[in-house]
């Protein structure tokens, strides 16, 4: 289990970085242009991705009062991408720090954003986090295509393992 989770965590980092490399040089207009998607723009989608990875990491680290970054972030896009990259790396570090496979069966109790008490296995939280990121990276790719940016790196898991 641990080795598989490490692969997914590393894949998540790799795929995030590949899209960040494409988006960082874009101007503010392209980053903030509205799209019909889960979130209004490239920038808002990246903010959501970072916020989600961050709050799940905080919960996994047993933070008593995790912070939903999306509710108060006001920094630049480059800072946002730097924070997202750092958080993705911290998720990988968290996975690597687990002592054995049984650690992933531990049940995590946390409160969701609606203040409801929840319980999930660590492995399920991690798989959710990585799958959630994949979903929204797909939206980023669509938004980039809508802006005429079609030369994009592969971000599929199979491309990661084949590198």
Protein Blocks (a to p, Z undefined) as FASTA:
>chain_A
ZZmmmmmmmmmmmmmmmmmmmmmmpcfklmmoccddfbfblklmmmmmmmmmmmmmmmmn
opabacdfklmgcbdfklmmmmmmmmmmmmmmmmmmpmblklmmpccddddfkopacddd
fklmmmmmmmmmmmmmmmmmmmmmmnopabdcdfbfklmmmZZ
